[in-house]
Amino acid sequence: MKTSLMTLNMMGAGFRRFQINHDKEEFEDLYEEVLDLAVSTGYSAVDISSAEVGFLGKEYILEQFQKRGLCAGSYILFDQFAGPDETVSYVTERGFKAVEAAKEFGTDVIMLVALAFPGIEKVSPEEIRRTIACHMEPVALFAGQHGLHAVVEDTPDLRVHLDTAAELQDLFSMAPDMELVYDSGNMLLVHEDPVAYYEKFIERTSHVHLKDMRKAVKNDMVYDTGIDGERLTAAATGTGLVDLRAVLKSLRVHGYDGVITVEFAMDDSGDYKAALIRSREYLEKAWSES
């Protein structure tokens, strides 16, 4: 089993501060602190996003990874894949460049994330998926030619209409070279079973986000809204609503051999180091016992 760490939840406040104060040195300090935490708690790989590359620069991040002996679990590109053509005429070209960046970072997985745009509610779900397929399929072909897997997630943003298994199957029918990064928690937002969901896409799954979910409470700043209006947010690994042991057993039974990324969320301890170790050990123990 190959593991990686998703650090976006750890970096969220830093991203917001940087967008306000543009203090690059402060953001670099935070980034290096997060990477040091990953290494000291037993993670040998960390997922990289286009957001941190945009803020800090590719060369800087490569240097920090090399200094610590870290690998990239995947490269995540956030872009307007769902947007109308006239507003995103270069989105596919940016996808090509992201494939090249992923190669430089040494990962064979590039994750394409379609962002919602103003007025998306006025566009039909079918048209949104057609536009996403139009923009993503050339990137997937290009990635395949370079030995990479281009993956799309069962996104938690219901406005993008890639949440249910049927919606993803519709996208794949129009973008046959796209693959899946299976997220074990997001389908709770559309009341679908995580194990049954994965088993619909066994042959197409090339990356996994191990994510637990819980009901959001009043002071949660980050959450996703389900089809019934209920708010869910990420939970510390193994403490929430997802039967992660059943998910991991299904992955192992069906021969999954790609990377499993821990989508980290803080637990009640408030101790990042202890929480990161506990999340990794939970995954390793559950995998070995599945």
N, C-alpha and C positions, 0 to 999 in steps of 0.2 A: 504494500500500500504506500502510495506517495501522498504526502500531506503538504498543504500550504496554508497561509494565514491571510484572511481578508482584514485589512486594517482601516477601512473607511470609517467604521464607527468610532475608532480611536482618534481619527484625524478630523472628524467633523467640525468640532469647535475651532480647530486651527485653520481649516479652510475658510470658515466664515470670518475669522479675525483678519486673515491675510487679505481677503477681498475688501475689507474696510481700511486697514492701516498700511497694507502693502509692505509690511516689514518682513523682507525675505530672510534676513538672518534669524529672526524669531521662528519663522516657519521651518527653516532648515534645522534649527535646534530640536524642534518638536519631531520632525521627520526622523532625524538620527536617533532620538530617544526611543521612538517606536520601533525602529529597526533593531536597536540594541536589546529592547525588551523581547522581540521575536527570537533573536538568537539565544538570549539567556534563558528562555523558557522552552527551548528545544525545537523550534521551527527552523527548518533549513530552506524554506521557500516562502515568498510573500507575493501576493498578487499585486500588479502595478496597474494604475489607472491613468487615462489620458489627462485627468484633472491634475494630478501631482506632477506629471511630466510637463504640462503647460505652465505650472507655477514655478517648478524648480529646474527644468531642463533635463534632457535625456542624458547628457554627459555626466552631470552631477549625480543622477540616480545610479547610473552604471558604476560610477566610482564608489558610491556608498555600498552598493551590493557587493562589488568585488572586494572591497576592504574587509567585509564581514563574511565572505564566503557564501553569500546568499544566492539562491536561484530565483527566477521568476516563475510563479505558478501559472499565471496567465497574464495577458495584457488586455485591459478593458477600455474600449473606445466608446465614450458617450457622444452621440451626435444626432443630427436631425434626420434620421433615416425615415421617419414617418411624415416629414414635412412636405408640402407641395413643391413640385419641381422648380418653380420659379424662385423659391427662397433658399433652396439647397442644391444649386446646380453643381457644386463641387463636393458633395457629400461622399460619393463613391470614390473620387480621387483621394479624399482624406482617408478613406478606408484602405486604399492601396498603400498609402504612406504609413498607416498604422501597422499593416502587415510587415512592412520592412522594419519598423521599430520593434515589433514583437520578435522578429528574427535576431535583431541586435541584442535584445534582452535575453535571448536564449530559450524562450518558451515556444512551444508548438501549438498554443491555444490563443486565439484572439477572439474576445467576446465583444459582440456588437450590441450596443444598447440604444434603442430607439427612444428618444426623448419626446414627451408631449410638447405641443406648441400652442400658442394662443389661438383659440378658435377650433381646436381639434374636436370639440364636442359637436360641431356642426357637420363633421365629416362622417360618413357611414363606416362602420367597422370593416366592411369588405374593402372599401376604397383605401382605408389606412393600411390594411395588410397588403394590398396590391402595391402600394407605394413602397412599403418596407421591403417587400420582395424584390421590387425593381432596383432599389438601391443596394440591398445586401447581396443578392445573388452574384453580381460581378466580383464583389470582394471575396466571396466564398470560393469562386473559381480561381481567382488570383492566389488566394491563400493555399488552396490545394496544389497549385502548380509549384509552390514553394515549400511544400511539405508541412503546412500548418492546417489546423482545424479551425474554421470560422464557426462560432457557436452563438446562439441567441438564447436568452433566458425566458422561462415562464415568469414574465415580469409582474411585480406587485402593483404596477400602475394600471388600474383598470381602464383608464382612458385610451391606452394603446391597443387594447383588445388582443393581447397575446397571453391570456391568463389560463383559460381552460385548455384541456388537452385537444379538444376539437378545433379551437382557434389556432393552436400551434400546428396541428396537422394540415389545416388550410394553408398556412404560410409555407410549410414544407412542400406542399403540392405545387406551389408557384416558385419556390426557391429550393430545388432538389439538392443543391450542394451545401446548403446550410445544415449545421448540426446543432445539438442541444447542449447547453449547460443546465443540468437538472438542479433546481433549487428545491430542497426538501420541505420548505415551509410556505412558499408563496401560494400554492394551490389551496391552502386553507381559506384564503380570501374568497374563493369561488366554490367552497364546500366540496372539494374533490379529495379523494384519499391519496396521500403521498406515495404509498407503495404501488397501488394500481396505476397511478399517474406515470411513475417511472417505467413500469412494465409495458406501457404502450410505446415507449421510446428506447427500448434496450439497445437496439442496433444503431441508434442515432445519437446516443449520449456519449460525449467526448470529454466532459468535465462535470464536476459535481460541486455544488455549494451545500455544505452541511449547515442548515439553518433551522433553529428552533424558533417557535413563536409563542406569544402569550397575549392575553387581552391587555390593551393599553389602559393606563390609568390617567387621571387628570393631569399629573405633572409630566407626563411623557411628551417631549417636544417632537419626536420623530415617530411616525406611525403610518400604516397603510389602512385604507378603508375598504372593507369587503363589499360584496354585492348586496348584503343585507344592511349595510351602514355600520356594522360593527368595526371598531378600530383594533387592529392587531399591530404588535411591534416585535422586534427581535428579542429573543430570550436567551439567557445563558445556556450553553450547550447541555442538553439532557434535562433541563428543568421546566420545559414548557409543554405545549399541547401536541407536539409531533412525537410519534413513536420512532425515535431515531434508531433504536436497536432493530426494529423491523425493516427500516429503510436500508440500513447497512447490511443486514442479512440478505435482503433481496439483491443488493448490488453485488455482494460476494457470490451468491448462488448463481447469478447470471454472468459471472466472469468479468465484472468491471475491473479494468486495470489502469485507469487514468488517474489523474490527480483528484484528491478530495480536499477542497478548501474549507477550512473552518471559518464560517462567517461569525466573527466574534461579537459577543455582547457581554457587557459587564454583569457580574452577579452581585448579590447583596453584600459581599465582603468589601467592595470598594477597593480591593487590592488587585491592581492590574496583573502583577506577576503571578500571584496565586491563581487568579481566574484564568489566565492564559494556560498555565500548566494543567489546571483541572480540565479545561476544554480539550486539550491535546490528549491527556491521559484517558478521558472518557471515550474519545474516538478510537484510540488504539486498543483499549480494553474491549469495547463493544465489537470492534472489527475482529479481534482475535477469537472472541466467543461466538461469533455468528456462524 
